[in-house]
Amino acid sequence: MARRFADIAAPDPDADWSLPGWLYTDPEYHAVELARVLRPSWQIVCHQNDVADPGDFHTIDYLGESVIVVRGDDRRIRAFANVCRHRAMRLVEGPRGCARKFVCPYHAWTYETDGRLSGVPMRRDYPALQLEEHGLAPVEIELWHGFVFVRLEGDGPSVAAMMAPYDAQIAPYRIEQMHALAPVRLRARAVNWKNVGDNYSDNFHIPVAHDGLTRLFGKSYAIEAHPYVDKMSGQIVDRPSDNPWERFYQTYLPPVDHLPAANQRLWLYFKLWPNMAFDLYADQIDFMQWLPLSPTTSVLREMAFALPDDRRAMTLVRYANWRINRVVNAEDTWLIERVQQGMASHSYTAGPIGRSEVCLRSFARKIRERIPEARLHRPPAPGWSRR
């Protein structure tokens, strides 16, 4: 198994220890984590081709916020809080839609797609109201290779800066030209959000728990960690699998002319700080983010994108990909739900991390840097976050 170790500027005194179990169940810690880790983070919403025309919008709901991404009449893509400035009513419902204007369903206050407040019933009843000061609250936005990200607050690195070490590897995939294969899918999980990410970047469990991936990759699975992104990869081997869907994928994956030869049968996995991942295949790209609902529950938000390709072989291979990864997801769900249960045991504090578990080390380091109490193997006395 190949591995690459990230260069770290200063040693982490707790580098040989995992994050302690109480961080996966404690409500007070959870609130601090939302404020210091999740709210300042970038979150993917959609692809630019999901909002291709003026008025097209997508939404994302997380951390008690709802955000609208919309293409304006000037064709710019913007993001706003999905909140009327009058009485805090949500302006739109559902994951996507199209609106020439946003009209509040409560009192009919009207906003343009660039966020301007343009209509107020009984306008004279509000003598102090300045329309230009009560437009929709903007949310920071970034487009990266055609994907649209938003950030509620903070001034950390951009998505482009975080992913810069892999720009050359990603460029051939023509991500900007992709379109959604299916609507956004939400799946609830009875786990802390970190358990999903820990499992995604865990290299040791692949040969133990994922027979299918082991058959597909042989011994080619590799991992590495950069400051804000983990990379995992595996080459599809030529030896035919005993599993029919795996063997179908191996046999019928058609050539993709714009990809280098080394990428034709390469499965690439990237985990982007702190809670997003995307899987690059020759046939498609899958995006996933794990959004916290409570200290012990989260929701997986999943999307799949691909270049237009009407070849029958490509259609069938994409279905085979889904069948293969449906099994992998079921295996991972079984694992992380039981890890979550174990995290609640008083017998568990923190476990050792091997030197080759570079991705788990990198994630734990960043959590400890933002929340020093995460170094404690047992929870501090209640009220610690307010002292």
Salt bridges, closest charged atoms under 4 A:
ASP12 OD2 - ARG368 NH1 3.13
ASP12 OD1 - ARG375 NH1 2.99
ASP14 OD2 - ARG375 NH1 2.63
ASP16 OD1 - ARG361 NH2 2.55
GLU28 OE2 - ARG386 NH1 3.96
GLU33 OE1 - LYS194 NZ 3.13
ASP61 OD2 - ARG90 NH1 3.19
GLU65 OE2 - ARG39 NH1 3.25
ASP73 OD1 - ARG100 NH2 3.47
ASP74 OD2 - ARG78 NH2 2.60
GLU112 OE2 - LYS101 NZ 2.60
ASP114 OD2 - ARG116 NE 2.76
GLU140 OE2 - ARG151 NH2 3.03
GLU153 OE1 - ARG39 NE 3.02
ASP167 OD1 - HIS145 NE2 3.28
GLU176 OE2 - HIS145 ND1 3.14
ASP202 OD1 - HIS205 ND1 3.25
GLU224 OE2 - ARG4 NH1 3.51
ASP238 OD1 - ARG265 NE 3.79
GLU246 OE1 - ARG215 NE 2.75
GLU302 OE2 - ARG187 NH2 2.35
ASP309 OD2 - ARG311 NH2 2.74
GLU331 OE1 - HIS210 ND1 2.58
ASP332 OD1 - HIS205 NE2 3.35
ASP332 OD1 - HIS210 NE2 2.74
GLU337 OE1 - ARG338 NH1 3.93
GLU369 OE2 - ARG365 NE 3.07
GLU369 OE1 - ARG370 NH1 3.76
